[in-house]
Amino acid sequence: MTDEEFVIWCAGFFDGEGCIHLRLNSVARNSTGGSWIARVQVSQNDGSSDILRRIQLRFGGTICRNGNGKTNKRLEFCGKAEGVAFVKAILPWLIVKRDQAEMYLEFCRLGTYSGGRITDEARERRLELIREVKEAKHG
């Protein structure tokens, strides 16, 4: 499999087993800065983490236990650089989660990533993006 074919395959796998989380840390809800969370993850539920390891070798990230820790595993991209690189690479081939991926990229472009201060306009847009991603997941 070529690298391009693998990236295309990753996009399909992410469409089915991936998730994007955007949120503002509850401790900081009333502050002008806050602790913003932007996380991309891919889960594997068959007891093996072989697929996640292959994706990790190409894109980075951290493999963690999910839920009961026995059969559920996930590959997380918590760092901005790795998450953004992964999402940008798979974006052209995403179908189901394309809108969420675009919102994630916009969220990451808006000022500071964790802590620090952002403009009121950027803060409001991030809060809108959090709502929009939730709606896309459950809408």
C-alpha positions in Angstrom: 0.0 0.0 0.0 1.4 3.4 -0.9 1.5 6.3 1.6 -1.3 8.0 -0.3 -3.5 4.9 -0.2 -2.8 4.5 3.5 -3.9 8.1 4.2 -7.1 7.6 2.1 -7.7 4.4 4.1 -7.2 6.4 7.4 -9.8 8.9 6.3 -12.4 6.1 5.8 -11.4 4.5 9.2 -11.7 7.9 10.9 -15.1 8.5 9.3 -16.3 5.3 10.9 -14.3 5.1 14.2 -13.0 8.6 14.7 -14.2 11.5 16.9 -13.4 15.2 17.4 -13.8 16.8 20.8 -13.9 20.6 21.2 -14.6 22.1 24.6 -13.8 24.8 27.1 -12.6 23.5 30.4 -15.4 24.0 33.0 -13.0 25.7 35.4 -12.5 28.5 33.0 -16.0 29.1 31.6 -16.2 32.7 32.8 -12.7 33.8 32.1 -11.5 35.6 29.0 -8.8 33.0 28.3 -9.7 29.6 29.6 -8.4 26.2 28.9 -9.5 25.1 25.5 -9.6 21.4 24.6 -9.2 20.2 21.0 -8.8 16.5 20.6 -8.9 14.1 17.7 -9.1 10.4 18.4 -9.7 7.0 16.6 -11.0 4.0 18.5 -10.5 0.3 17.9 -12.7 -2.2 19.8 -11.5 -5.6 18.8 -8.9 -6.1 21.6 -6.0 -5.4 19.3 -4.2 -2.1 18.7 -2.5 -3.1 15.5 -4.4 -0.7 13.3 -3.9 2.2 15.8 -0.1 1.4 15.9 0.1 1.7 12.1 -1.7 5.1 12.2 0.5 6.2 15.1 3.7 5.3 13.2 2.6 7.5 10.3 1.0 10.4 12.3 2.1 10.3 15.9 -0.4 10.5 18.8 -0.8 8.4 21.9 -2.5 5.0 22.3 -4.7 4.9 25.4 -7.2 2.5 27.0 -10.8 3.3 26.5 -13.6 2.3 28.9 -12.9 -1.1 30.4 -9.4 -1.1 29.0 -9.6 -4.7 27.9 -10.9 -4.5 24.3 -11.3 -0.7 23.7 -8.3 1.3 22.7 -8.0 4.7 21.2 -5.3 6.8 19.5 -5.4 10.4 20.6 -4.0 13.5 19.0 -4.1 15.9 21.9 -1.2 18.0 20.7 -2.2 20.7 18.3 0.6 20.0 15.7 -0.1 16.3 15.5 -3.9 16.6 15.4 -3.8 19.4 12.8 -1.4 17.4 10.6 -3.5 14.3 10.8 -6.8 16.1 10.1 -5.2 18.1 7.2 -3.9 14.8 5.7 -7.2 13.0 5.7 -9.5 15.9 5.1 -9.7 15.6 1.3 -11.1 12.1 1.6 -13.5 12.5 4.6 -17.2 12.2 4.0 -19.1 11.7 7.2 -16.8 13.9 9.5 -15.6 16.4 6.9 -17.6 19.3 8.5 -16.4 18.4 12.0 -12.8 18.2 10.7 -13.1 21.7 9.1 -14.5 23.1 12.4 -11.6 21.5 14.3 -9.0 23.2 12.0 -10.7 26.6 12.4 -10.9 26.1 16.2 -7.1 25.4 16.2 -6.4 28.5 14.1 -8.2 30.9 16.6 -5.5 32.2 18.9 -3.9 30.4 21.8 -4.5 26.6 22.2 -4.4 26.1 25.9 -4.5 28.8 28.5 -3.6 32.4 27.7 -5.8 35.1 26.4 -7.7 35.2 23.1 -9.9 38.0 21.7 -13.6 38.2 22.6 -14.4 37.5 18.9 -12.2 34.4 18.8 -13.7 33.2 22.1 -17.2 33.6 20.8 -16.3 31.8 17.5 -14.7 28.9 19.5 -17.9 28.6 21.6 -19.9 28.5 18.4 -17.7 25.8 16.9 -18.1 23.7 20.1 -21.9 23.9 19.7 -21.7 23.2 15.9 -19.5 20.1 16.4 -22.0 18.8 19.1 -24.9 19.4 16.7 -23.0 17.6 13.9 -22.5 14.6 16.1 -26.1 14.4 17.4 -28.0 16.2 14.7 
